[in-house]
Amino acid sequence: MSHQQPFQLAAGDDPRTVVLVEGSSDQVALEALAERRGRDLAAEGIAVVAMGGARNIRRYLERFGPGGLDVRLAGLYDAGEEADVGRGLEWAGLGSDLGRADLEALGFYVCVADLEDELLRCLDAAAVEQIVDGQGELGSFRTFQRQLAWRGQSTQAQLRRFIGTHSGRKVRYARLLVDALDLASVPRPLDRVLAHA
């Protein structure tokens, strides 16, 4: 999302529902999952909006929340950002002393570490390594695994960090990991936020 047009929407200028996500990789993953399930979010009036981090949530709630366009809201956030999301929703008048169950009732679902962690836990490490190989990056991943800081770590932890190390890699792998999912075992937050939207 560019700084010049911070509220540009994929579903057009008049969405009925806005799903707020932290970053572009979350947006790509959610849109890819909807596509795999045969949903056309734009036709349903649903816009997935990357906020550039959960700390920006007030800005987006000001635009789309009860004091703005007053559309139906939902969202995904990382566990480490739960306080920011809760405070933002409280600021927008959507509750007070919001706990995780309250956030879910409002349509906001937590990714235990982050979205990549959620996706990797639903996929076999060997399958993810095949995806990495398909991108021509298996050699780079093997080199990464040999780094002192990552020796002895789980393959899942290594893959998660590797995917996050280069600019653009998280966005590219978001789609690839969603495409590899068994639709019967989709990460809970992705599944629930799409159902809510």
C-alpha positions as CSV (number, residue, x, y, z in Angstrom):
1,M,0.0,0.0,0.0
2,S,1.5,3.3,-1.0
3,H,1.9,6.3,1.3
4,Q,0.2,8.5,-1.3
5,Q,-2.9,6.4,-1.4
6,P,-3.2,4.8,2.1
7,F,-6.8,3.7,1.7
8,Q,-6.7,2.3,-1.8
9,L,-9.0,-0.8,-1.8
10,A,-8.9,-3.9,-3.8
11,A,-12.7,-4.3,-3.7
12,G,-13.3,-0.8,-5.1
13,D,-14.3,2.3,-3.3
14,D,-17.5,1.1,-1.7
15,P,-16.9,-2.1,0.3
16,R,-19.5,-3.5,2.7
17,T,-16.8,-5.3,4.7
18,V,-13.2,-4.4,5.4
19,V,-10.8,-7.0,6.7
20,L,-7.8,-5.3,8.3
21,V,-4.5,-7.2,8.2
22,E,-1.0,-6.2,9.3
23,G,0.9,-6.5,6.1
24,S,0.9,-7.4,2.4
25,S,1.7,-11.1,3.0
26,D,-1.4,-11.4,5.1
27,Q,-3.4,-9.8,2.4
28,V,-2.0,-12.1,-0.3
29,A,-2.6,-15.2,1.8
30,L,-6.2,-14.3,2.7
31,E,-7.1,-13.4,-0.9
32,A,-5.4,-16.6,-2.2
33,L,-7.4,-18.7,0.3
34,A,-10.6,-17.0,-0.7
35,E,-9.8,-17.7,-4.4
36,R,-9.1,-21.4,-3.6
37,R,-12.5,-21.6,-1.9
38,G,-14.2,-20.2,-5.0
39,R,-15.0,-16.8,-3.4
40,D,-14.8,-13.5,-5.2
41,L,-14.2,-11.1,-2.4
42,A,-14.5,-8.0,-4.6
43,A,-17.9,-9.2,-5.9
44,E,-19.0,-9.8,-2.3
45,G,-18.0,-6.3,-1.4
46,I,-15.1,-7.4,0.8
47,A,-11.8,-5.5,0.8
48,V,-8.7,-6.9,2.4
49,V,-6.6,-3.9,3.6
50,A,-3.0,-4.1,4.6
51,M,-2.3,-1.6,7.4
52,G,1.5,-1.6,7.4
53,G,1.5,-2.9,11.0
54,A,-1.1,-3.2,13.7
55,R,0.0,0.0,15.3
56,N,-1.7,1.8,12.4
57,I,-5.1,0.4,13.3
58,R,-6.6,3.6,14.6
59,R,-6.0,5.3,11.3
60,Y,-7.9,2.6,9.5
61,L,-10.7,2.4,12.1
62,E,-11.1,6.1,11.8
63,R,-11.7,5.6,8.1
64,F,-13.7,2.4,8.1
65,G,-15.1,2.1,11.7
66,P,-18.3,3.6,13.3
67,G,-17.0,7.2,13.1
68,G,-16.1,6.8,9.4
69,L,-17.6,4.7,6.6
70,D,-19.1,2.4,9.3
71,V,-18.6,-0.8,7.3
72,R,-18.5,-4.4,8.8
73,L,-15.0,-5.0,10.1
74,A,-12.9,-8.0,10.6
75,G,-9.1,-8.6,10.9
76,L,-6.1,-10.7,11.4
77,Y,-3.3,-9.8,13.8
78,D,-0.1,-11.3,15.3
79,A,-0.2,-12.3,19.0
80,G,2.4,-9.7,19.8
81,E,0.1,-7.0,18.5
82,E,-3.0,-8.0,20.5
83,A,-2.8,-5.0,22.9
84,D,-2.6,-2.6,20.0
85,V,-5.6,-4.1,18.2
86,G,-7.6,-4.2,21.4
87,R,-6.8,-0.6,22.3
88,G,-7.6,0.5,18.7
89,L,-11.0,-1.2,18.8
90,E,-11.8,0.3,22.2
91,W,-10.8,3.7,20.9
92,A,-13.2,3.2,18.0
93,G,-16.0,2.6,20.5
94,L,-16.3,-1.2,19.8
95,G,-15.9,-2.3,23.5
96,S,-13.8,-2.0,26.6
97,D,-11.4,-4.3,28.3
98,L,-11.4,-6.5,25.2
99,G,-9.9,-9.9,25.7
100,R,-9.2,-12.4,22.9
101,A,-12.7,-13.8,23.0
102,D,-14.1,-10.3,22.7
103,L,-11.8,-9.6,19.8
104,E,-13.0,-12.8,18.1
105,A,-16.6,-11.8,18.6
106,L,-15.8,-8.6,16.7
107,G,-14.2,-10.6,13.9
108,F,-10.5,-10.1,14.8
109,Y,-8.5,-13.3,15.0
110,V,-5.0,-13.9,16.3
111,C,-2.1,-15.6,14.6
112,V,-0.2,-17.3,17.4
113,A,3.2,-16.0,16.3
114,D,2.4,-14.7,12.9
115,L,0.7,-15.8,9.7
116,E,3.8,-17.6,8.4
117,D,3.9,-19.6,11.6
118,E,0.3,-20.6,11.2
119,L,0.8,-21.7,7.6
120,L,3.9,-23.6,8.4
121,R,2.3,-25.5,11.2
122,C,-0.4,-26.8,8.8
123,L,2.2,-28.0,6.3
124,D,4.7,-30.8,6.4
125,A,8.3,-29.3,6.5
126,A,9.3,-31.5,3.6
127,A,6.5,-30.1,1.5
128,V,7.6,-26.6,2.4
129,E,11.2,-27.4,1.4
130,Q,9.9,-28.6,-2.0
131,I,8.2,-25.2,-2.4
132,V,11.5,-23.5,-1.5
133,D,13.3,-25.8,-4.0
134,G,10.7,-24.9,-6.6
135,Q,11.7,-21.2,-6.1
136,G,15.3,-22.1,-6.7
137,E,16.2,-21.2,-3.0
138,L,16.8,-24.6,-1.4
139,G,20.6,-24.1,-1.6
140,S,20.2,-20.7,0.1
141,F,18.0,-22.3,2.7
142,R,20.6,-25.1,3.4
143,T,23.2,-22.4,3.9
144,F,20.9,-20.5,6.2
145,Q,20.4,-23.7,8.3
146,R,24.1,-24.0,8.8
147,Q,24.4,-20.6,10.4
148,L,25.4,-20.9,14.0
149,A,22.3,-19.1,15.3
150,W,20.0,-21.5,13.5
151,R,21.7,-24.9,14.1
152,G,19.7,-27.1,16.2
153,Q,16.5,-25.1,15.7
154,S,13.4,-26.9,14.3
155,T,13.0,-27.0,10.5
156,Q,9.7,-25.1,11.0
157,A,11.5,-22.3,12.9
158,Q,14.3,-22.2,10.3
159,L,11.8,-22.0,7.4
160,R,9.8,-19.2,9.2
161,R,12.9,-17.1,9.6
162,F,14.2,-17.9,6.1
163,I,10.9,-16.8,4.5
164,G,11.1,-13.5,6.5
165,T,14.8,-12.6,5.6
166,H,14.5,-11.0,2.2
167,S,12.3,-8.2,1.1
168,G,9.4,-9.5,-1.0
169,R,9.9,-13.2,0.1
170,K,7.1,-13.2,2.6
171,V,4.6,-12.0,0.1
172,R,5.7,-14.5,-2.6
173,Y,5.7,-17.4,-0.2
174,A,2.3,-16.4,1.3
175,R,0.6,-17.4,-1.9
176,L,2.7,-20.5,-2.4
177,L,2.0,-21.8,1.1
178,V,-1.7,-21.2,0.8
179,D,-1.7,-23.0,-2.5
180,A,-0.1,-26.0,-0.8
181,L,-2.6,-26.2,2.0
182,D,-5.1,-29.0,2.3
183,L,-8.4,-27.1,2.4
184,A,-9.5,-29.4,5.2
185,S,-6.7,-28.1,7.5
186,V,-6.5,-24.4,7.0
187,P,-5.1,-22.3,9.9
188,R,-7.9,-21.4,12.3
189,P,-7.4,-17.5,12.1
190,L,-7.5,-17.6,8.3
191,D,-10.5,-19.9,8.2
192,R,-12.4,-17.9,10.9
193,V,-11.8,-14.4,9.5
194,L,-13.0,-15.5,6.0
195,A,-16.1,-17.1,7.6
196,H,-16.8,-13.9,9.5
197,A,-16.3,-11.7,6.4
